[in-house]
Amino acid sequence: MDSVIFVQAIRTTVIPSSAVCKSRKEALYGWGMYNFCVAEVYRPDTVEQLCGAIDECKRRGLSVWFRGSGCSYGDVALNQGGAVIDVSQFNKIISVDKVGGVAHVECGVTIEQLWKMVVPLGYWLPVVPGTMYPTLGGCVAMNIHGKNNWRVGPIGEHIEELRLLTPSGEFVTCSRSANTDLFLKTVGGAGLLGCIVDLKMRLKKIHSGFLEMRSLSCGNLKECLETIDSLKESHHYVVGWLDCYARGDRLGRGIVHTANYLEEGHPLAGRGLRIEDQELPRWIFGIVPRKLIPKLVRPFASNLGMCLINRAKFFIDSYVVGKSYYQSHTGFNFLLDSVPNWKTVFLPGGLLQYQLFIPKKHAEEAFTRAIELQRELEVFSYLGVLKRHREDGFARSYSLNGFSLALDFAVNKRTATRLGTLCRRFDELIESYKGKVYLAKDSFGRIQVLRARLAQAATPAKT
């Protein structure tokens, strides 16, 4: 038993009829601050209150949606005119098996909470997105992926089991060996089948708090795709950044970044495993506070300004191409968190992301057209990220044997109409090339595309 750290007891499943959780009408936003809703919001902090909130919504005839920390770009954590149950108070780490490498956590535990618990024990989360603030229940509900998707798949492939509270009030434990069909539909099911109350996840054993990094410069989109594909087996992480302003022979140029875990005998083994070693720096060059960057960058939040920033990034990164260097796990994985509140640069309109998932054989043609469409409509992505993906066995999978291109756009009065048109054209690209959309990022997808995305499994109504 000494191998297991018990932090909290599992919450009871006994449901007294007197459980009360009051709601209030609130405005909620998606992470990009473009999408919002007004809904009845419940914030239970016990299982009894959670069940009571669901029962009250039934009596009131309200549809129900679950929300963690609200880190999805679009509208997936919103429910206009209905009820939203915020489960972020379910934030207890129940136990961590130091030998077996399995963490048992409640749904509201964030990635930040868990890495701070397990890094000193020599573990890391097997899959993380670009920020440390999502809840693990939300990560499993959306089946998030990271920069290592080809090697290890989405987070669902590392879930040992989960406990689901169904709309009928029943608690069901499911895994790949028990209630398998329900498990495969719940992971990536966006909460349509109920609320994930707690879960067990296999952790990744690490010998150092550092990763070995290397960058490669690519002159165009074709070269970026070929480079990522050639490195996917030999590196633990592979991701590409694209300059979406480049055109002609340089269209889709970018930098491909790779990262690898350090082995047990490496000179840096055993180092970097303290929490303070993983904390993101608060200063740039020890002079400029990172929290000031959004204010400094805001004057450049235009096509001309972002074109200059993208061009500068390409040439600056080109100087370290081919050179090996070391970076903390948090520094590499959580780039979005290194500049606090960076998304405020795009206020008041907010930020929208569209991520195209395209089969490998069509990726170059589809992504070339996606970048060309931006120039035709004069709506440019300020940030383009390229990843390699593989298929998985989940019922509502968005992944495929191919690539994804995530494109960030600022929303403002001048470009809003054209941006809507651009997203419709992206929908057409996905349909014509038999691609897929990702609900955690989507907020513009046409219903026809979403129906095709969910056609593999029956889609139950919200509670």
Sequence and secondary structure as in RCSB ss.txt:
>XXXX:A:sequence
MDSVIFVQAIRTTVIPSSAVCKSRKEALYGWGMYNFCVAEVYRPDTVEQLCGAIDECKRRGLSVWFRGSGCSYGD
VALNQGGAVIDVSQFNKIISVDKVGGVAHVECGVTIEQLWKMVVPLGYWLPVVPGTMYPTLGGCVAMNIHGKNNW
RVGPIGEHIEELRLLTPSGEFVTCSRSANTDLFLKTVGGAGLLGCIVDLKMRLKKIHSGFLEMRSLSCGNLKECL
ETIDSLKESHHYVVGWLDCYARGDRLGRGIVHTANYLEEGHPLAGRGLRIEDQELPRWIFGIVPRKLIPKLVRPF
ASNLGMCLINRAKFFIDSYVVGKSYYQSHTGFNFLLDSVPNWKTVFLPGGLLQYQLFIPKKHAEEAFTRAIELQR
ELEVFSYLGVLKRHREDGFARSYSLNGFSLALDFAVNKRTATRLGTLCRRFDELIESYKGKVYLAKDSFGRIQVL
RARLAQAATPAKT
>XXXX:A:secstr
 TTEEE S        TT    EEEEEEE TTBS EEEEEEE   SHHHHHHHHHHHHHHT  EEEESS   SSS
TT  TTSEEEE TT   EEEEETTTTEEEEETT BHHHHHHHHGGGTEE S   S S SBHHHHHHHT   TTHH
HH  GGGGEEEEEEE TTS EEEEESSSSHHHHHHHTTSTTTT EEEEEEEE EE S SEEEEEEEEESSHHHHH
HHHHHHTTT SEEEEEE TT  GGGTT EEEEEEEE  TTSTTTT S SHHHHS  SEETTTEEGGGHHHHHGGG
 SHHHHHHHHHHHHHHHHTTTT  EEEEHHHHHTGGGSSTTGGGGGTTT EEEEEEEEEHHHHHHHHHHHHHHHH
HHT   SEEEEEEE     TT    SEEEEEEEEE  TTTHHHHHHHHHHHHHHHHHTT B  TTT SS  HHHH
HHHHTTS      
